[in-house]
Amino acid sequence: MPDGDQIEKAVRQVLGTLSGDLTATEASLLAELEALGREVARAKTEIAALRVEDINERHIPKATDELDAVVEHTAAATNEILDVCEGLEKLQSELSGKAADRLGEAVTRIYEACSFQDITGQRITKVVSALKVIEARVAAVTARFGGGGEAQPPEPETPAEPVTEGRALANGPQLPAAAASQEDIDRLLASFD
């Protein structure tokens, strides 16, 4: 797609071929070309302002990493639950009567409930795939329309409230690389004394 400079060059070439007074058709063509040039310039400015690099380089990868971590932690928790169920089944063989039956029923219900892990894993995998498709399409649009423009430096993320040590450690589940260490947690707990 031609950029603003190419359109301006084309307009100048058209004007150079015109001699004398402009006809109504030529004036209309000139106005349309000028409007097209302004529209292309506006679109380029809007695309540059989107900070697409930020989306592709930080936001989408962070979202997919978080979703991958959800799948991983869910699988680990489910495996732990299943291991405990196997232990309960062994204990069931030592029991008799109604207690053994009730324990067996409870273990069966736990096994059935653990099927959530497979279903959520499949759904999250679909979301990750969709995010990757979006990332590829955004990159293609950026390459097609936004390439060659001056890149703006990314704006630093500023938190809405000051981040204290306790607040920094209380961000909920984190990816293993960003998670608080046991030393950080011990230091926080010691600060309460």
C-alpha positions in Angstrom: 0.0 0.0 0.0 1.5 3.4 -0.9 2.5 5.6 2.0 1.8 9.4 2.3 5.0 10.3 0.5 4.2 8.2 -2.5 0.7 9.6 -2.7 2.0 13.2 -2.5 4.5 12.4 -5.3 1.6 11.0 -7.4 -0.5 14.1 -6.8 2.5 16.3 -7.9 2.9 14.2 -11.0 -0.8 14.6 -11.9 -0.6 18.3 -11.3 2.5 18.6 -13.4 0.6 17.1 -16.4 -2.2 19.6 -16.1 -2.0 22.8 -18.0 -4.1 25.9 -17.7 -7.2 26.0 -15.5 -8.4 22.9 -13.8 -11.6 21.3 -15.0 -14.2 20.3 -12.5 -13.3 16.7 -12.9 -9.6 17.4 -12.4 -10.3 19.5 -9.3 -12.4 16.7 -8.0 -9.6 14.2 -8.6 -7.1 16.5 -6.9 -9.4 16.8 -3.9 -9.9 13.0 -3.7 -6.1 12.4 -3.9 -5.5 14.9 -1.1 -8.1 13.3 1.1 -6.6 9.9 0.4 -3.2 11.2 1.4 -4.6 12.6 4.7 -6.4 9.3 5.4 -3.3 7.2 4.8 -1.3 9.6 7.1 -4.0 9.3 9.8 -4.1 5.5 9.6 -0.3 5.3 9.9 -0.4 7.5 13.0 -3.1 5.4 14.6 -1.3 2.2 13.9 1.9 3.6 15.3 0.0 4.7 18.4 -1.3 1.2 19.0 2.1 0.0 20.3 1.6 -3.3 18.5 5.2 -4.3 19.5 4.1 -4.1 23.1 1.2 -6.4 22.4 3.2 -8.9 20.5 6.4 -8.8 22.6 4.9 -8.5 26.1 1.2 -8.8 26.6 0.4 -11.9 24.5 3.5 -13.9 25.5 2.8 -13.0 29.2 -0.9 -14.2 28.8 0.2 -17.4 27.2 2.8 -18.0 29.8 0.3 -17.5 32.6 -2.2 -19.8 30.9 0.5 -22.5 30.4 1.3 -22.1 34.1 -2.4 -22.6 35.0 -2.4 -25.9 33.0 0.9 -27.0 34.6 -0.2 -26.2 38.2 -3.6 -27.7 37.6 -2.0 -30.9 36.3 0.3 -31.1 39.3 -2.5 -30.6 41.8 -4.7 -33.2 40.1 -1.8 -35.7 40.1 -1.4 -35.1 43.9 -5.1 -35.6 44.4 -5.0 -38.9 42.4 -2.0 -40.1 44.4 -3.9 -39.4 47.7 -6.9 -41.3 46.2 -4.8 -44.3 45.6 -3.7 -44.3 49.2 -7.3 -44.1 50.3 -8.1 -47.1 48.1 -5.4 -49.1 49.9 -6.9 -47.9 53.2 -10.3 -49.0 52.0 -9.1 -52.6 51.8 -8.3 -52.5 55.5 -11.9 -51.4 56.3 -15.1 -53.3 56.1 -18.8 -52.7 55.9 -20.4 -49.3 55.4 -17.2 -47.4 56.2 -15.4 -49.2 53.3 -18.3 -48.6 51.0 -18.6 -44.9 51.9 -14.8 -44.4 51.4 -15.0 -46.2 48.0 -17.9 -43.9 46.9 -16.0 -40.8 48.0 -12.8 -41.9 46.2 -14.9 -42.6 43.0 -16.5 -39.1 43.2 -13.0 -37.5 43.6 -11.8 -39.4 40.5 -14.7 -38.2 38.6 -14.3 -34.6 39.7 -10.6 -34.7 38.7 -11.7 -34.9 35.0 -11.9 -31.0 35.2 -8.2 -30.9 34.7 -8.3 -32.5 31.3 -11.3 -30.3 30.2 -9.7 -27.0 31.5 -6.4 -28.0 29.9 -8.1 -28.4 26.5 -10.0 -25.1 26.8 -6.9 -23.2 27.9 -4.9 -24.8 25.0 -7.6 -23.4 22.6 -7.3 -19.9 24.2 -3.5 -20.0 23.8 -3.9 -21.1 20.2 -6.3 -18.2 19.6 -3.9 -15.8 21.2 -1.1 -17.0 18.9 -3.3 -16.5 15.8 -4.1 -13.0 17.0 -0.4 -12.3 17.5 0.4 -13.5 14.0 -2.3 -11.4 12.4 -1.4 -8.3 14.4 2.2 -8.8 13.3 1.1 -9.2 9.7 -1.0 -6.0 9.8 1.9 -4.1 11.4 4.3 -5.3 8.8 2.0 -4.4 6.0 0.8 -0.9 7.2 3.0 0.2 10.1 6.4 -0.8 8.9 9.0 1.9 8.2 7.4 4.4 10.6 9.2 5.9 13.5 8.9 3.6 16.5 7.9 5.2 19.7 9.7 4.2 22.9 7.4 2.1 25.1 5.8 3.9 28.0 6.9 2.6 31.3 4.1 0.9 33.3 3.3 2.9 36.3 1.4 1.3 39.1 -1.7 3.1 40.3 -0.5 2.9 43.9 3.0 2.8 45.3 4.4 -0.7 45.5 5.5 -1.6 49.0 7.5 -4.8 49.7 4.5 -6.5 51.1 2.3 -5.4 48.1 5.0 -6.6 45.6 4.9 -10.1 47.3 1.1 -10.3 47.4 0.4 -10.5 43.7 -1.2 -13.9 43.8 0.1 -16.9 41.9 3.2 -16.0 39.8 5.1 -17.7 37.1 8.0 -19.6 38.6 10.6 -17.2 37.2 8.8 -14.2 38.8 7.7 -15.8 42.0 8.8 -14.7 45.4 11.5 -16.8 46.9 11.3 -18.4 50.3 13.8 -15.8 51.5 11.5 -13.0 50.4 8.6 -14.6 52.2 10.7 -15.1 55.4 11.8 -11.5 55.3 8.2 -10.3 54.9 7.1 -12.4 57.9 10.0 -11.2 60.0 9.0 -7.6 59.3 5.8 -8.2 61.2 7.7 -8.9 64.5 
